[in-house]
Amino acid sequence: MANIKSAKKRIKVISKRTLRNKMIKSSTKTAVKKALLAIEAGNKEAACEVVKAAISAIDRAYTKGIFHKNAAARKKASIMKLYNKMA
């Protein structure tokens, strides 16, 4: 346990940020999972909306620093590859 005041504050701040990061990462994973399920179902119109939402979620996570730039690009590319293969 920290004794110094600044160290105690850092513990609080880190725990808040960790919680925020987990929340954003979880919602992004859910959006990606929904997109993959919609692509597997084969409905092009429904998949289009869900894929847009998933890509938007990945971009938001990247701008907040949750994902690295290349990791976000890789995730978006894999979703779009499956979506385009569906056509």
Contact map, one row per residue, 1 for C-alpha under 8 A:
111000000000000000000000000000000000000000000000000000000000000000000000000000000000000
111110110000000000000000000000000000000000000000000000000000000000000000000000000000000
111110110000000000000000000000000000000000000000000000000000000000000000000000000000000
011111110000000000000000000000000000000000000000000000000000000000000000000000000000000
011111111000000000000000000000000000000000000000000000000000000000000000000000000000000
000111111100000000000000000000000000000000000000000000000000000000000000000000000000000
011111111110000000000000000000000000000000000000000000000000000000000000000000000000000
011111111111000000000000000000000000000000000000000000000000000000000000000000000000000
000011111111100000000000000000000000000000000000000000000000000000000000000000000000000
000001111111110000000000000000000000000000000000000000000000000000000000000000000000000
000000111111111000000000000000000000000000000000000000000000000000000000000000000000000
000000011111111100000000000000000000000000000000000000000000000000000000000000000000000
000000001111111110000000000000000000000000000000000000000000000000000000000000000000000
000000000111111111000000000000000000000000000000000000000000000000000000000000000000000
000000000011111111100000000000000000000000000000000000000000000000000000000000000000000
000000000001111111110000000000000000000000000000000000000000000000000000000000000000000
000000000000111111111000000000000000000000000000000000000000000000000000000000000000000
000000000000011111111100000000000000000000000000000000000000000000000000000000000000000
000000000000001111111110000000000000000000000000000000000000000000000000000000000000000
000000000000000111111111000000000000000000000000000000000000000000000000000000000000000
000000000000000011111111100000000000000000000000000000000000000001000000000000000000000
000000000000000001111111110000000000000000000000000000000000000000000000000000000000000
000000000000000000111111111000000000000000000000000000000000000000000000000000000000000
000000000000000000011111111100000000000000000000000000000000100001000000000000000000000
000000000000000000001111111110000000000000000000000000000000100001000000000000000000000
000000000000000000000111111111000000000000000000000000000000000000000000000000000000000
000000000000000000000011111111100000000000000000000000001000000000000000000000000000000
000000000000000000000001111111110000000000000000000001001100100000000000000000000000000
000000000000000000000000111111111000000000000000000000000000000000000000000000000000000
000000000000000000000000011111111100000000000000000000000000000000000000000000000000000
000000000000000000000000001111111110000000000000010011001000000000000000000000000000000
000000000000000000000000000111111111000000000000001001100000000000000000000000100000000
000000000000000000000000000011111111100000000000000000000000000000000000000000000000000
000000000000000000000000000001111111110000000000010001000000000000000000000000000000000
000000000000000000000000000000111111111000000010011001000000000000000000000000100000000
000000000000000000000000000000011111111100000000000000000000000000000000000000100000000
000000000000000000000000000000001111111110000000000000000000000000000000000000000000000
000000000000000000000000000000000111111111100110010000000000000000000000000000000000000
000000000000000000000000000000000011111111110010000000000000000000000000000000000110010
000000000000000000000000000000000001111111000000000000000000000000000000000000000000000
000000000000000000000000000000000000111111100000000000000000000000000000000000000000000
000000000000000000000000000000000000011111110010000000000000000000000000000000000000010
000000000000000000000000000000000000011011111110000000000000000000000000000000000000000
000000000000000000000000000000000000001001111111000000000000000000000000000000000000011
000000000000000000000000000000000000000000111111100000000000000000000000000000000000000
000000000000000000000000000000000000010000111111110000000000000000000000000000000000000
000000000000000000000000000000000010011001111111111000000000000000000000000000000010000
000000000000000000000000000000000000000000011111111100000000000000000000000000000000000
000000000000000000000000000000000000000000001111111110000000000000000000000000000000000
000000000000000000000000000000100110010000000111111111000000000000000000000000000000000
000000000000000000000000000000010010000000000011111111100000000000000000000000110010000
000000000000000000000000000000000000000000000001111111110000000000000000000000000000000
000000000000000000000000000000100000000000000000111111111000000000000000000000000000000
000000000000000000000000000100110110000000000000011111111100000000000000000000000000000
000000000000000000000000000000010000000000000000001111111110000000000000000100000000000
000000000000000000000000000000000000000000000000000111111111000000000000000000000000000
000000000000000000000000001100100000000000000000000011111111100000000000000000000000000
000000000000000000000000000100000000000000000000000001111111110000100001001100000000000
000000000000000000000000000000000000000000000000000000111111111000000001000000000000000
000000000000000000000000000000000000000000000000000000011111111100000000000000000000000
000000000000000000000001100100000000000000000000000000001111111111100000000000000000000
000000000000000000000000000000000000000000000000000000000111111111111001000000000000000
000000000000000000000000000000000000000000000000000000000011111111000000000000000000000
000000000000000000000000000000000000000000000000000000000001111111000000000000000000000
000000000000000000000000000000000000000000000000000000000000111111110000000000000000000
000000000000000000001001100000000000000000000000000000000000111111110000000000000000000
000000000000000000000000000000000000000000000000000000000100110011111011000000000000000
000000000000000000000000000000000000000000000000000000000000010011111111000000000000000
000000000000000000000000000000000000000000000000000000000000010000111111100000000000000
000000000000000000000000000000000000000000000000000000000000000000011111110000000000000
000000000000000000000000000000000000000000000000000000000000000000111111111000000000000
000000000000000000000000000000000000000000000000000000000110010000111111111100000000000
000000000000000000000000000000000000000000000000000000000000000000001111111110000000000
000000000000000000000000000000000000000000000000000000000000000000000111111111000000000
000000000000000000000000000000000000000000000000000000000100000000000011111111100000000
000000000000000000000000000000000000000000000000000000100100000000000001111111110000000
000000000000000000000000000000000000000000000000000000000000000000000000111111111000000
000000000000000000000000000000000000000000000000000000000000000000000000011111111100000
000000000000000000000000000000010011000000000000001000000000000000000000001111111110000
000000000000000000000000000000000000000000000000001000000000000000000000000111111111000
000000000000000000000000000000000000000000000000000000000000000000000000000011111111100
000000000000000000000000000000000000001000000000000000000000000000000000000001111111110
000000000000000000000000000000000000001000000010001000000000000000000000000000111111111
000000000000000000000000000000000000000000000000000000000000000000000000000000011111111
000000000000000000000000000000000000000000000000000000000000000000000000000000001111111
000000000000000000000000000000000000001001010000000000000000000000000000000000000111111
000000000000000000000000000000000000000000010000000000000000000000000000000000000011111
